[in-house]
Amino acid sequence: MPQKGFFWYNSIMVIKGDKVTLRHVRLSDAERFVKWLNDPKVYQYLQAQARHLTLKKERKWIRDSLKNKTDKRFAIETLEHKHIGVVSLERVEVKHKRATLGIFIGEKSYWNKGLGTDAARTILKYGFEKMKLHKVELDVFGYNPRALKVYKRLGFKKEGVKREHNYHKGKFWDVYHMSILDREWKG
Ligand SMILES: CC(C)(COP(=O)(O)OP(=O)(O)OC[C@H]1O[C@@H](n2cnc3c(N)ncnc32)[C@H](O)[C@@H]1OP(=O)(O)O)[C@@H](O)C(=O)NCCC(=O)NCCS
C-alpha cells in the first residue's frame, strides 16, 4: 500500500494520514456504529444524538449513504487497521464549494492520542485539494473542549455563537459555529 495520500486499494478508496487511515464506510461497520452511537459518553457531543439506534436502522443508513456520491464518509482506522470512528464531509454544496465536517471516535480509549486531529486534518486535505472546496464548516458544543482544541489547532475560526443553545447536565451551553477557508488551510 502506498505510504501517504489518496488512492484506490482493492476497489476501496483509501486516504492515508500520519496516524490513521481513512476508508469508505461499509455495511459490516454497522454493529460498531450502533454500539458507539448508543453510548451517552459519545453521543452527548454529537448533533444527531442517536439514542436507541438499531442495527436495522444503521444498516439502512449506511446503504443510503453509500448511494450518496456527493457526501464523503470515511471510517477512521488506526495504522493497525482497527476501526475506531468516522469522519465526513457532508451537506456538500457544489455551487458554493462548501461542506460540513463531522467526526467522532467511538472507541473512547483512543481519545487524546492525536488520532482525531490527524483524521480531521487528513479529510480536510482531501476536501481542499481533491474536492476543491472553498469552505468547511461545523458546529461544536461549548462543553466539548477537546473538539474545540482540535478545530482551533487545525485553523478553524469561530464565526458565530448560538448563545445558551443546548441544555446539558443542568446548564445551558453556547454552540459555536466554526469554519476554515481554503486559503487559511493552504496558509
Ligand atoms: C473530538 C475528537 C474527534 C477528538 O479526537 P482526539 O483524538 O480525542 O483528539 P486529539 O488527541 O487529536 O486532540 C485532543 C486535544 O484536546 C486536549 N483535551 C482533552 N480534554 C481536554 C479538556 N477537557 N480541556 C482542554 N483540552 C482537552 C488533549 O490534551 C489534546 O490536546 P494535545 O494534543 O495538545 O494534548 C474525539 O475525542 C471524539 O470523537 N470525541 C467524541 C465525539 C466528539 O466530540 N465529536 C466532535 C463533535 S463536534
PDBQT file of the ligand as one rigid body, heavy atoms in Angstrom, charges set to zero:
ROOT
HETATM    1  C1  LIG A 201     -13.357  15.177  19.353  1.00  0.00    +0.000 C 
HETATM    2  C2  LIG A 201     -12.452  14.021  18.935  1.00  0.00    +0.000 C 
HETATM    3  C3  LIG A 201     -12.732  13.683  17.462  1.00  0.00    +0.000 C 
HETATM    4  C4  LIG A 201     -11.001  14.479  19.096  1.00  0.00    +0.000 C 
HETATM    5  O1  LIG A 201     -10.152  13.434  18.756  1.00  0.00    +0.000 OA
HETATM    6  P1  LIG A 201      -8.952  13.022  19.746  1.00  0.00    +0.000 P 
HETATM    7  O2  LIG A 201      -8.125  12.034  19.041  1.00  0.00    +0.000 OA
HETATM    8  O3  LIG A 201      -9.540  12.630  21.056  1.00  0.00    +0.000 OA
HETATM    9  O4  LIG A 201      -8.204  14.437  19.899  1.00  0.00    +0.000 OA
HETATM   10  P2  LIG A 201      -6.641  14.741  19.868  1.00  0.00    +0.000 P 
HETATM   11  O5  LIG A 201      -5.924  13.773  20.735  1.00  0.00    +0.000 OA
HETATM   12  O6  LIG A 201      -6.205  14.842  18.454  1.00  0.00    +0.000 OA
HETATM   13  O7  LIG A 201      -6.617  16.207  20.499  1.00  0.00    +0.000 OA
HETATM   14  C5  LIG A 201      -7.340  16.469  21.684  1.00  0.00    +0.000 C 
HETATM   15  C6  LIG A 201      -6.690  17.604  22.433  1.00  0.00    +0.000 C 
HETATM   16  O8  LIG A 201      -7.611  18.091  23.404  1.00  0.00    +0.000 OA
HETATM   17  C7  LIG A 201      -6.984  18.081  24.661  1.00  0.00    +0.000 C 
HETATM   18  N1  LIG A 201      -8.008  17.906  25.681  1.00  0.00    +0.000 N 
HETATM   19  C8  LIG A 201      -8.617  16.766  26.083  1.00  0.00    +0.000 A 
HETATM   20  N2  LIG A 201      -9.514  17.041  27.040  1.00  0.00    +0.000 NA
HETATM   21  C9  LIG A 201      -9.480  18.378  27.239  1.00  0.00    +0.000 A 
HETATM   22  C10 LIG A 201     -10.159  19.261  28.102  1.00  0.00    +0.000 A 
HETATM   23  N3  LIG A 201     -11.080  18.811  28.961  1.00  0.00    +0.000 N 
HETATM   24  N4  LIG A 201      -9.890  20.579  28.038  1.00  0.00    +0.000 NA
HETATM   25  C11 LIG A 201      -8.966  21.054  27.157  1.00  0.00    +0.000 A 
HETATM   26  N5  LIG A 201      -8.255  20.255  26.317  1.00  0.00    +0.000 NA
HETATM   27  C12 LIG A 201      -8.531  18.935  26.367  1.00  0.00    +0.000 A 
HETATM   28  C13 LIG A 201      -5.991  16.946  24.585  1.00  0.00    +0.000 C 
HETATM   29  O9  LIG A 201      -4.988  17.072  25.573  1.00  0.00    +0.000 OA
HETATM   30  C14 LIG A 201      -5.451  17.150  23.179  1.00  0.00    +0.000 C 
HETATM   31  O10 LIG A 201      -4.557  18.223  23.119  1.00  0.00    +0.000 OA
HETATM   32  P3  LIG A 201      -2.955  17.952  22.972  1.00  0.00    +0.000 P 
HETATM   33  O11 LIG A 201      -2.788  17.137  21.724  1.00  0.00    +0.000 OA
HETATM   34  O12 LIG A 201      -2.360  19.319  22.868  1.00  0.00    +0.000 OA
HETATM   35  O13 LIG A 201      -2.569  17.205  24.204  1.00  0.00    +0.000 OA
HETATM   36  C15 LIG A 201     -12.688  12.734  19.803  1.00  0.00    +0.000 C 
HETATM   37  O14 LIG A 201     -12.261  12.979  21.132  1.00  0.00    +0.000 OA
HETATM   38  C16 LIG A 201     -14.143  12.309  19.814  1.00  0.00    +0.000 C 
HETATM   39  O15 LIG A 201     -14.556  11.647  18.899  1.00  0.00    +0.000 OA
HETATM   40  N6  LIG A 201     -14.919  12.703  20.858  1.00  0.00    +0.000 N 
HETATM   41  C17 LIG A 201     -16.326  12.318  20.969  1.00  0.00    +0.000 C 
HETATM   42  C18 LIG A 201     -17.208  12.826  19.825  1.00  0.00    +0.000 C 
HETATM   43  C19 LIG A 201     -16.958  14.289  19.516  1.00  0.00    +0.000 C 
HETATM   44  O16 LIG A 201     -16.753  15.119  20.399  1.00  0.00    +0.000 OA
HETATM   45  N7  LIG A 201     -17.028  14.630  18.210  1.00  0.00    +0.000 N 
HETATM   46  C20 LIG A 201     -16.867  16.005  17.757  1.00  0.00    +0.000 C 
HETATM   47  C21 LIG A 201     -18.181  16.687  17.719  1.00  0.00    +0.000 C 
HETATM   48  S1  LIG A 201     -18.045  18.414  17.271  1.00  0.00    +0.000 SA
ENDROOT
TORSDOF 0
